[in-house]
Amino acid sequence: MKTITWQSPCGAKIQVTPKQEKVMKAAGFWPRDDRDEEYCSVSHGLHDGYPTWTDEEIAEMVAKDQ
């Protein structure tokens, strides 16, 4: 599976698939780390990996934010 690794200013990282990224951006939602800082920079572009959350978990996070 292809993922993109995003990093917050404090160094926390998440991996998301391109599909998950599109869903979150379309909804105007982007996750934040434990310090409430946005994952704002790509630390590793498209590569093989496993997403931090399932598509269902992403959908739940987006719904809670709306």
Distance bins in CASP14 RR format, pairs under 12 A and 6 or more apart:
PFRMAT RR
TARGET T0000
AUTHOR 0000-0000-0000
RMODE 2
METHOD distances of the structure
MODEL  1
1 15 0 0 0 0 1 0 0 0 0 0 0
1 16 0 0 0 0 0 1 0 0 0 0 0
1 17 1 0 0 1 0 0 0 0 0 0 0
1 18 0 0 0 0 0 1 0 0 0 0 0
1 19 0 0 0 0 0 1 0 0 0 0 0
1 20 0 0 0 0 0 1 0 0 0 0 0
1 46 0 0 0 0 0 1 0 0 0 0 0
1 47 0 0 0 0 1 0 0 0 0 0 0
1 48 1 0 0 1 0 0 0 0 0 0 0
1 49 1 0 1 0 0 0 0 0 0 0 0
1 50 1 0 0 1 0 0 0 0 0 0 0
1 51 1 0 0 1 0 0 0 0 0 0 0
1 54 0 0 0 0 0 1 0 0 0 0 0
1 55 0 0 0 0 0 1 0 0 0 0 0
2 15 0 0 0 0 1 0 0 0 0 0 0
2 16 0 0 0 0 0 1 0 0 0 0 0
2 17 1 0 0 1 0 0 0 0 0 0 0
2 18 1 0 0 1 0 0 0 0 0 0 0
2 19 0 0 0 0 1 0 0 0 0 0 0
2 20 0 0 0 0 0 1 0 0 0 0 0
2 21 0 0 0 0 0 1 0 0 0 0 0
2 44 0 0 0 0 0 1 0 0 0 0 0
2 45 0 0 0 0 1 0 0 0 0 0 0
2 46 1 0 1 0 0 0 0 0 0 0 0
2 47 1 0 0 1 0 0 0 0 0 0 0
2 48 1 0 0 1 0 0 0 0 0 0 0
2 49 1 0 0 1 0 0 0 0 0 0 0
2 50 0 0 0 0 0 1 0 0 0 0 0
2 51 0 0 0 0 1 0 0 0 0 0 0
3 13 0 0 0 0 0 1 0 0 0 0 0
3 14 0 0 0 0 1 0 0 0 0 0 0
3 15 1 0 1 0 0 0 0 0 0 0 0
3 16 1 0 0 1 0 0 0 0 0 0 0
3 17 1 0 1 0 0 0 0 0 0 0 0
3 18 0 0 0 0 1 0 0 0 0 0 0
3 19 0 0 0 0 0 1 0 0 0 0 0
3 20 0 0 0 0 1 0 0 0 0 0 0
3 21 0 0 0 0 1 0 0 0 0 0 0
3 42 0 0 0 0 0 1 0 0 0 0 0
3 43 0 0 0 0 0 1 0 0 0 0 0
3 44 0 0 0 0 1 0 0 0 0 0 0
3 45 0 0 0 0 1 0 0 0 0 0 0
3 46 1 0 0 1 0 0 0 0 0 0 0
3 47 1 0 0 1 0 0 0 0 0 0 0
3 48 1 0 0 1 0 0 0 0 0 0 0
3 49 1 0 1 0 0 0 0 0 0 0 0
3 50 1 0 0 1 0 0 0 0 0 0 0
3 51 1 0 1 0 0 0 0 0 0 0 0
3 52 0 0 0 0 1 0 0 0 0 0 0
3 53 0 0 0 0 0 1 0 0 0 0 0
4 13 0 0 0 0 0 1 0 0 0 0 0
4 14 0 0 0 0 1 0 0 0 0 0 0
4 15 1 0 0 1 0 0 0 0 0 0 0
4 16 1 0 1 0 0 0 0 0 0 0 0
4 17 1 0 0 1 0 0 0 0 0 0 0
4 18 1 0 0 1 0 0 0 0 0 0 0
4 19 0 0 0 0 0 1 0 0 0 0 0
4 20 0 0 0 0 1 0 0 0 0 0 0
4 21 1 0 0 1 0 0 0 0 0 0 0
4 22 0 0 0 0 0 1 0 0 0 0 0
4 24 0 0 0 0 0 1 0 0 0 0 0
4 39 0 0 0 0 0 1 0 0 0 0 0
4 41 0 0 0 0 0 1 0 0 0 0 0
4 42 1 0 0 1 0 0 0 0 0 0 0
4 43 0 0 0 0 1 0 0 0 0 0 0
4 44 1 0 0 1 0 0 0 0 0 0 0
4 45 1 0 1 0 0 0 0 0 0 0 0
4 46 1 0 1 0 0 0 0 0 0 0 0
4 47 1 0 0 1 0 0 0 0 0 0 0
4 48 0 0 0 0 0 1 0 0 0 0 0
4 49 0 0 0 0 1 0 0 0 0 0 0
4 51 0 0 0 0 1 0 0 0 0 0 0
4 52 0 0 0 0 0 1 0 0 0 0 0
5 11 0 0 0 0 0 1 0 0 0 0 0
5 12 0 0 0 0 0 1 0 0 0 0 0
5 13 1 0 1 0 0 0 0 0 0 0 0
5 14 1 0 0 1 0 0 0 0 0 0 0
5 15 1 0 1 0 0 0 0 0 0 0 0
5 16 0 0 0 0 1 0 0 0 0 0 0
5 17 0 0 0 0 0 1 0 0 0 0 0
5 21 0 0 0 0 0 1 0 0 0 0 0
5 39 0 0 0 0 1 0 0 0 0 0 0
5 41 0 0 0 0 1 0 0 0 0 0 0
5 42 1 0 0 1 0 0 0 0 0 0 0
5 43 1 0 1 0 0 0 0 0 0 0 0
5 44 1 1 0 0 0 0 0 0 0 0 0
5 45 1 0 0 1 0 0 0 0 0 0 0
5 46 0 0 0 0 1 0 0 0 0 0 0
5 47 1 0 0 1 0 0 0 0 0 0 0
5 48 0 0 0 0 0 1 0 0 0 0 0
5 49 0 0 0 0 1 0 0 0 0 0 0
5 50 0 0 0 0 0 1 0 0 0 0 0
5 51 0 0 0 0 0 1 0 0 0 0 0
5 52 0 0 0 0 1 0 0 0 0 0 0
6 12 0 0 0 0 1 0 0 0 0 0 0
6 13 1 0 0 1 0 0 0 0 0 0 0
6 14 1 0 1 0 0 0 0 0 0 0 0
6 15 1 0 0 1 0 0 0 0 0 0 0
6 16 1 0 0 1 0 0 0 0 0 0 0
6 17 0 0 0 0 0 1 0 0 0 0 0
6 20 0 0 0 0 0 1 0 0 0 0 0
6 21 0 0 0 0 1 0 0 0 0 0 0
6 24 0 0 0 0 0 1 0 0 0 0 0
6 25 0 0 0 0 0 1 0 0 0 0 0
6 30 0 0 0 0 1 0 0 0 0 0 0
6 31 0 0 0 0 1 0 0 0 0 0 0
6 32 0 0 0 0 0 1 0 0 0 0 0
6 33 0 0 0 0 1 0 0 0 0 0 0
6 37 0 0 0 0 0 1 0 0 0 0 0
6 38 0 0 0 0 1 0 0 0 0 0 0
6 39 1 1 0 0 0 0 0 0 0 0 0
6 40 1 0 0 1 0 0 0 0 0 0 0
6 41 1 0 0 1 0 0 0 0 0 0 0
6 42 1 0 1 0 0 0 0 0 0 0 0
6 43 1 0 0 1 0 0 0 0 0 0 0
6 44 0 0 0 0 1 0 0 0 0 0 0
6 45 0 0 0 0 1 0 0 0 0 0 0
6 46 0 0 0 0 0 1 0 0 0 0 0
6 51 0 0 0 0 0 1 0 0 0 0 0
6 52 0 0 0 0 1 0 0 0 0 0 0
7 13 1 0 1 0 0 0 0 0 0 0 0
7 14 0 0 0 0 1 0 0 0 0 0 0
7 15 0 0 0 0 0 1 0 0 0 0 0
7 16 0 0 0 0 0 1 0 0 0 0 0
7 31 0 0 0 0 0 1 0 0 0 0 0
7 33 0 0 0 0 1 0 0 0 0 0 0
7 37 0 0 0 0 1 0 0 0 0 0 0
7 38 0 0 0 0 0 1 0 0 0 0 0
7 39 1 0 0 1 0 0 0 0 0 0 0
7 40 1 0 0 1 0 0 0 0 0 0 0
7 41 1 0 1 0 0 0 0 0 0 0 0
7 42 1 0 0 1 0 0 0 0 0 0 0
7 43 1 1 0 0 0 0 0 0 0 0 0
7 44 0 0 0 0 1 0 0 0 0 0 0
7 45 0 0 0 0 0 1 0 0 0 0 0
8 14 0 0 0 0 1 0 0 0 0 0 0
8 30 0 0 0 0 0 1 0 0 0 0 0
8 31 0 0 0 0 1 0 0 0 0 0 0
8 32 1 0 0 1 0 0 0 0 0 0 0
8 33 1 0 1 0 0 0 0 0 0 0 0
8 34 0 0 0 0 1 0 0 0 0 0 0
8 35 1 0 0 1 0 0 0 0 0 0 0
8 36 0 0 0 0 1 0 0 0 0 0 0
8 37 1 0 1 0 0 0 0 0 0 0 0
8 38 1 0 0 1 0 0 0 0 0 0 0
8 39 1 0 1 0 0 0 0 0 0 0 0
8 40 1 0 0 1 0 0 0 0 0 0 0
8 41 0 0 0 0 1 0 0 0 0 0 0
8 42 0 0 0 0 0 1 0 0 0 0 0
8 43 0 0 0 0 1 0 0 0 0 0 0
9 32 0 0 0 0 0 1 0 0 0 0 0
9 33 0 0 0 0 1 0 0 0 0 0 0
9 35 0 0 0 0 1 0 0 0 0 0 0
9 36 0 0 0 0 0 1 0 0 0 0 0
9 37 1 0 1 0 0 0 0 0 0 0 0
9 38 0 0 0 0 1 0 0 0 0 0 0
9 39 0 0 0 0 1 0 0 0 0 0 0
9 40 1 0 0 1 0 0 0 0 0 0 0
9 41 0 0 0 0 1 0 0 0 0 0 0
9 43 0 0 0 0 0 1 0 0 0 0 0
10 32 0 0 0 0 0 1 0 0 0 0 0
10 33 1 0 0 1 0 0 0 0 0 0 0
10 34 0 0 0 0 1 0 0 0 0 0 0
10 35 1 0 1 0 0 0 0 0 0 0 0
10 36 0 0 0 0 0 1 0 0 0 0 0
10 37 1 0 1 0 0 0 0 0 0 0 0
10 38 0 0 0 0 0 1 0 0 0 0 0
10 39 0 0 0 0 0 1 0 0 0 0 0
10 40 0 0 0 0 0 1 0 0 0 0 0
10 41 0 0 0 0 0 1 0 0 0 0 0
11 33 1 0 0 1 0 0 0 0 0 0 0
11 34 0 0 0 0 0 1 0 0 0 0 0
11 35 0 0 0 0 1 0 0 0 0 0 0
11 37 0 0 0 0 1 0 0 0 0 0 0
11 38 0 0 0 0 0 1 0 0 0 0 0
11 39 0 0 0 0 1 0 0 0 0 0 0
11 40 0 0 0 0 0 1 0 0 0 0 0
11 41 0 0 0 0 1 0 0 0 0 0 0
11 43 0 0 0 0 1 0 0 0 0 0 0
12 31 0 0 0 0 1 0 0 0 0 0 0
12 32 0 0 0 0 1 0 0 0 0 0 0
12 33 1 1 0 0 0 0 0 0 0 0 0
12 34 1 0 0 1 0 0 0 0 0 0 0
12 35 1 0 0 1 0 0 0 0 0 0 0
12 36 0 0 0 0 0 1 0 0 0 0 0
12 37 1 0 0 1 0 0 0 0 0 0 0
12 38 0 0 0 0 0 1 0 0 0 0 0
12 39 1 0 0 1 0 0 0 0 0 0 0
12 40 0 0 0 0 0 1 0 0 0 0 0
12 41 0 0 0 0 0 1 0 0 0 0 0
12 43 0 0 0 0 0 1 0 0 0 0 0
12 52 0 0 0 0 0 1 0 0 0 0 0
13 31 0 0 0 0 0 1 0 0 0 0 0
13 33 0 0 0 0 1 0 0 0 0 0 0
13 39 1 0 0 1 0 0 0 0 0 0 0
13 40 0 0 0 0 0 1 0 0 0 0 0
13 41 0 0 0 0 0 1 0 0 0 0 0
13 42 0 0 0 0 0 1 0 0 0 0 0
13 43 1 0 0 1 0 0 0 0 0 0 0
13 44 0 0 0 0 1 0 0 0 0 0 0
13 45 0 0 0 0 0 1 0 0 0 0 0
13 51 0 0 0 0 0 1 0 0 0 0 0
13 52 0 0 0 0 1 0 0 0 0 0 0
14 20 0 0 0 0 1 0 0 0 0 0 0
14 21 0 0 0 0 0 1 0 0 0 0 0
14 24 0 0 0 0 0 1 0 0 0 0 0
14 30 0 0 0 0 0 1 0 0 0 0 0
14 31 1 0 0 1 0 0 0 0 0 0 0
14 32 0 0 0 0 0 1 0 0 0 0 0
14 33 0 0 0 0 1 0 0 0 0 0 0
14 34 0 0 0 0 0 1 0 0 0 0 0
14 37 0 0 0 0 0 1 0 0 0 0 0
14 38 0 0 0 0 0 1 0 0 0 0 0
14 39 1 0 1 0 0 0 0 0 0 0 0
14 40 0 0 0 0 0 1 0 0 0 0 0
14 41 0 0 0 0 0 1 0 0 0 0 0
14 42 0 0 0 0 0 1 0 0 0 0 0
14 43 0 0 0 0 1 0 0 0 0 0 0
14 44 0 0 0 0 0 1 0 0 0 0 0
14 49 0 0 0 0 0 1 0 0 0 0 0
14 50 0 0 0 0 0 1 0 0 0 0 0
14 51 0 0 0 0 1 0 0 0 0 0 0
14 52 1 0 1 0 0 0 0 0 0 0 0
14 53 1 0 0 1 0 0 0 0 0 0 0
14 57 0 0 0 0 0 1 0 0 0 0 0
14 58 0 0 0 0 0 1 0 0 0 0 0
14 61 0 0 0 0 0 1 0 0 0 0 0
15 21 0 0 0 0 0 1 0 0 0 0 0
15 31 0 0 0 0 0 1 0 0 0 0 0
15 39 0 0 0 0 0 1 0 0 0 0 0
15 42 0 0 0 0 0 1 0 0 0 0 0
15 43 0 0 0 0 1 0 0 0 0 0 0
15 44 0 0 0 0 1 0 0 0 0 0 0
15 45 0 0 0 0 0 1 0 0 0 0 0
15 46 0 0 0 0 0 1 0 0 0 0 0
15 47 0 0 0 0 1 0 0 0 0 0 0
15 48 0 0 0 0 0 1 0 0 0 0 0
15 49 1 0 0 1 0 0 0 0 0 0 0
15 50 1 0 0 1 0 0 0 0 0 0 0
15 51 1 0 1 0 0 0 0 0 0 0 0
15 52 1 0 1 0 0 0 0 0 0 0 0
15 53 0 0 0 0 1 0 0 0 0 0 0
15 54 0 0 0 0 0 1 0 0 0 0 0
15 58 0 0 0 0 0 1 0 0 0 0 0
16 22 0 0 0 0 1 0 0 0 0 0 0
16 23 0 0 0 0 1 0 0 0 0 0 0
16 24 1 0 0 1 0 0 0 0 0 0 0
16 25 0 0 0 0 0 1 0 0 0 0 0
16 29 0 0 0 0 0 1 0 0 0 0 0
16 30 0 0 0 0 1 0 0 0 0 0 0
16 31 0 0 0 0 1 0 0 0 0 0 0
16 39 0 0 0 0 1 0 0 0 0 0 0
16 42 0 0 0 0 0 1 0 0 0 0 0
16 44 0 0 0 0 0 1 0 0 0 0 0
16 45 0 0 0 0 0 1 0 0 0 0 0
16 46 0 0 0 0 0 1 0 0 0 0 0
16 47 0 0 0 0 0 1 0 0 0 0 0
16 49 0 0 0 0 0 1 0 0 0 0 0
16 50 0 0 0 0 0 1 0 0 0 0 0
16 51 1 0 1 0 0 0 0 0 0 0 0
16 52 1 0 0 1 0 0 0 0 0 0 0
16 53 1 0 0 1 0 0 0 0 0 0 0
16 54 0 0 0 0 0 1 0 0 0 0 0
16 55 0 0 0 0 0 1 0 0 0 0 0
16 57 0 0 0 0 0 1 0 0 0 0 0
16 58 1 0 0 1 0 0 0 0 0 0 0
16 61 0 0 0 0 0 1 0 0 0 0 0
17 23 0 0 0 0 1 0 0 0 0 0 0
17 24 0 0 0 0 0 1 0 0 0 0 0
17 46 0 0 0 0 1 0 0 0 0 0 0
17 47 0 0 0 0 0 1 0 0 0 0 0
17 48 0 0 0 0 0 1 0 0 0 0 0
17 49 0 0 0 0 1 0 0 0 0 0 0
17 50 0 0 0 0 1 0 0 0 0 0 0
17 51 1 0 1 0 0 0 0 0 0 0 0
17 52 0 0 0 0 1 0 0 0 0 0 0
17 53 0 0 0 0 1 0 0 0 0 0 0
17 54 0 0 0 0 0 1 0 0 0 0 0
17 55 0 0 0 0 1 0 0 0 0 0 0
17 58 0 0 0 0 1 0 0 0 0 0 0
18 24 0 0 0 0 0 1 0 0 0 0 0
18 25 0 0 0 0 0 1 0 0 0 0 0
18 42 0 0 0 0 0 1 0 0 0 0 0
18 45 0 0 0 0 0 1 0 0 0 0 0
18 46 1 0 0 1 0 0 0 0 0 0 0
18 47 0 0 0 0 0 1 0 0 0 0 0
18 51 0 0 0 0 0 1 0 0 0 0 0
18 55 0 0 0 0 0 1 0 0 0 0 0
19 25 0 0 0 0 0 1 0 0 0 0 0
19 26 0 0 0 0 0 1 0 0 0 0 0
19 51 0 0 0 0 1 0 0 0 0 0 0
19 53 0 0 0 0 0 1 0 0 0 0 0
19 54 0 0 0 0 0 1 0 0 0 0 0
19 55 1 0 0 1 0 0 0 0 0 0 0
19 58 0 0 0 0 1 0 0 0 0 0 0
19 59 0 0 0 0 0 1 0 0 0 0 0
20 26 0 0 0 0 0 1 0 0 0 0 0
20 27 0 0 0 0 0 1 0 0 0 0 0
20 29 0 0 0 0 0 1 0 0 0 0 0
20 30 0 0 0 0 0 1 0 0 0 0 0
20 31 0 0 0 0 1 0 0 0 0 0 0
20 50 0 0 0 0 0 1 0 0 0 0 0
20 51 1 0 0 1 0 0 0 0 0 0 0
20 52 0 0 0 0 1 0 0 0 0 0 0
20 53 1 0 0 1 0 0 0 0 0 0 0
20 54 0 0 0 0 1 0 0 0 0 0 0
20 55 1 0 0 1 0 0 0 0 0 0 0
20 56 0 0 0 0 0 1 0 0 0 0 0
20 57 0 0 0 0 1 0 0 0 0 0 0
20 58 1 0 1 0 0 0 0 0 0 0 0
20 59 0 0 0 0 1 0 0 0 0 0 0
20 61 0 0 0 0 0 1 0 0 0 0 0
20 62 0 0 0 0 1 0 0 0 0 0 0
21 27 0 0 0 0 0 1 0 0 0 0 0
21 28 0 0 0 0 0 1 0 0 0 0 0
21 29 0 0 0 0 0 1 0 0 0 0 0
21 30 0 0 0 0 1 0 0 0 0 0 0
21 31 0 0 0 0 0 1 0 0 0 0 0
21 39 0 0 0 0 0 1 0 0 0 0 0
21 42 0 0 0 0 0 1 0 0 0 0 0
21 45 0 0 0 0 0 1 0 0 0 0 0
21 46 0 0 0 0 0 1 0 0 0 0 0
21 51 0 0 0 0 1 0 0 0 0 0 0
21 52 0 0 0 0 0 1 0 0 0 0 0
21 53 0 0 0 0 0 1 0 0 0 0 0
21 55 0 0 0 0 0 1 0 0 0 0 0
21 58 0 0 0 0 1 0 0 0 0 0 0
22 28 0 0 0 0 0 1 0 0 0 0 0
22 29 0 0 0 0 0 1 0 0 0 0 0
22 55 0 0 0 0 0 1 0 0 0 0 0
22 58 0 0 0 0 0 1 0 0 0 0 0
22 62 0 0 0 0 0 1 0 0 0 0 0
23 29 0 0 0 0 1 0 0 0 0 0 0
23 30 0 0 0 0 0 1 0 0 0 0 0
23 31 0 0 0 0 0 1 0 0 0 0 0
23 51 0 0 0 0 0 1 0 0 0 0 0
23 53 0 0 0 0 0 1 0 0 0 0 0
23 54 0 0 0 0 0 1 0 0 0 0 0
23 55 1 0 0 1 0 0 0 0 0 0 0
23 56 0 0 0 0 0 1 0 0 0 0 0
23 57 0 0 0 0 0 1 0 0 0 0 0
23 58 1 0 1 0 0 0 0 0 0 0 0
23 59 1 0 0 1 0 0 0 0 0 0 0
23 60 0 0 0 0 0 1 0 0 0 0 0
23 61 0 0 0 0 1 0 0 0 0 0 0
23 62 1 0 0 1 0 0 0 0 0 0 0
23 63 0 0 0 0 0 1 0 0 0 0 0
23 65 0 0 0 0 0 1 0 0 0 0 0
24 30 1 0 1 0 0 0 0 0 0 0 0
24 31 1 0 0 1 0 0 0 0 0 0 0
24 32 0 0 0 0 0 1 0 0 0 0 0
24 38 0 0 0 0 0 1 0 0 0 0 0
24 39 0 0 0 0 0 1 0 0 0 0 0
24 51 0 0 0 0 0 1 0 0 0 0 0
24 52 0 0 0 0 0 1 0 0 0 0 0
24 53 0 0 0 0 0 1 0 0 0 0 0
24 55 0 0 0 0 0 1 0 0 0 0 0
24 57 0 0 0 0 0 1 0 0 0 0 0
24 58 1 0 0 1 0 0 0 0 0 0 0
24 59 0 0 0 0 1 0 0 0 0 0 0
24 60 0 0 0 0 0 1 0 0 0 0 0
24 61 0 0 0 0 1 0 0 0 0 0 0
24 62 1 0 0 1 0 0 0 0 0 0 0
24 63 0 0 0 0 0 1 0 0 0 0 0
24 65 0 0 0 0 1 0 0 0 0 0 0
24 66 0 0 0 0 0 1 0 0 0 0 0
25 31 0 0 0 0 0 1 0 0 0 0 0
25 58 0 0 0 0 0 1 0 0 0 0 0
25 62 0 0 0 0 0 1 0 0 0 0 0
26 58 0 0 0 0 0 1 0 0 0 0 0
26 59 0 0 0 0 0 1 0 0 0 0 0
26 62 0 0 0 0 1 0 0 0 0 0 0
26 66 0 0 0 0 0 1 0 0 0 0 0
27 58 0 0 0 0 1 0 0 0 0 0 0
27 59 0 0 0 0 1 0 0 0 0 0 0
27 60 0 0 0 0 0 1 0 0 0 0 0
27 61 0 0 0 0 1 0 0 0 0 0 0
27 62 1 0 1 0 0 0 0 0 0 0 0
27 63 0 0 0 0 1 0 0 0 0 0 0
27 64 0 0 0 0 0 1 0 0 0 0 0
27 65 1 0 0 1 0 0 0 0 0 0 0
27 66 1 0 0 1 0 0 0 0 0 0 0
28 38 0 0 0 0 0 1 0 0 0 0 0
28 61 0 0 0 0 0 1 0 0 0 0 0
28 62 0 0 0 0 1 0 0 0 0 0 0
28 65 0 0 0 0 1 0 0 0 0 0 0
28 66 0 0 0 0 1 0 0 0 0 0 0
29 38 0 0 0 0 0 1 0 0 0 0 0
29 39 0 0 0 0 0 1 0 0 0 0 0
29 58 0 0 0 0 1 0 0 0 0 0 0
29 59 0 0 0 0 0 1 0 0 0 0 0
29 60 0 0 0 0 0 1 0 0 0 0 0
29 61 1 0 0 1 0 0 0 0 0 0 0
29 62 1 0 1 0 0 0 0 0 0 0 0
29 63 0 0 0 0 1 0 0 0 0 0 0
29 64 0 0 0 0 1 0 0 0 0 0 0
29 65 1 0 1 0 0 0 0 0 0 0 0
29 66 1 0 0 1 0 0 0 0 0 0 0
30 37 0 0 0 0 0 1 0 0 0 0 0
30 38 1 0 1 0 0 0 0 0 0 0 0
30 39 1 0 0 1 0 0 0 0 0 0 0
30 40 0 0 0 0 1 0 0 0 0 0 0
30 41 0 0 0 0 0 1 0 0 0 0 0
30 58 0 0 0 0 0 1 0 0 0 0 0
30 61 0 0 0 0 1 0 0 0 0 0 0
30 62 0 0 0 0 1 0 0 0 0 0 0
30 65 0 0 0 0 1 0 0 0 0 0 0
31 37 0 0 0 0 0 1 0 0 0 0 0
31 38 1 0 0 1 0 0 0 0 0 0 0
31 39 1 0 1 0 0 0 0 0 0 0 0
31 40 0 0 0 0 0 1 0 0 0 0 0
31 51 0 0 0 0 0 1 0 0 0 0 0
31 52 0 0 0 0 1 0 0 0 0 0 0
31 53 0 0 0 0 1 0 0 0 0 0 0
31 57 0 0 0 0 0 1 0 0 0 0 0
31 58 0 0 0 0 1 0 0 0 0 0 0
31 60 0 0 0 0 0 1 0 0 0 0 0
31 61 1 0 0 1 0 0 0 0 0 0 0
31 62 0 0 0 0 1 0 0 0 0 0 0
31 64 0 0 0 0 0 1 0 0 0 0 0
31 65 0 0 0 0 1 0 0 0 0 0 0
32 38 1 0 1 0 0 0 0 0 0 0 0
32 39 1 0 0 1 0 0 0 0 0 0 0
32 40 0 0 0 0 1 0 0 0 0 0 0
32 61 0 0 0 0 0 1 0 0 0 0 0
32 65 0 0 0 0 0 1 0 0 0 0 0
33 39 1 0 0 1 0 0 0 0 0 0 0
33 40 0 0 0 0 0 1 0 0 0 0 0
33 52 0 0 0 0 0 1 0 0 0 0 0
39 52 0 0 0 0 1 0 0 0 0 0 0
39 53 0 0 0 0 0 1 0 0 0 0 0
51 57 0 0 0 0 1 0 0 0 0 0 0
51 58 0 0 0 0 1 0 0 0 0 0 0
52 58 0 0 0 0 1 0 0 0 0 0 0
52 61 0 0 0 0 0 1 0 0 0 0 0
53 59 0 0 0 0 1 0 0 0 0 0 0
53 60 0 0 0 0 1 0 0 0 0 0 0
53 61 1 0 0 1 0 0 0 0 0 0 0
53 62 0 0 0 0 0 1 0 0 0 0 0
54 60 0 0 0 0 1 0 0 0 0 0 0
54 61 0 0 0 0 0 1 0 0 0 0 0
55 61 0 0 0 0 0 1 0 0 0 0 0
55 62 0 0 0 0 0 1 0 0 0 0 0
56 62 0 0 0 0 0 1 0 0 0 0 0
56 63 0 0 0 0 0 1 0 0 0 0 0
57 63 0 0 0 0 0 1 0 0 0 0 0
57 64 0 0 0 0 0 1 0 0 0 0 0
58 64 0 0 0 0 0 1 0 0 0 0 0
58 65 0 0 0 0 0 1 0 0 0 0 0
59 65 0 0 0 0 0 1 0 0 0 0 0
59 66 0 0 0 0 0 1 0 0 0 0 0
60 66 0 0 0 0 0 1 0 0 0 0 0
END
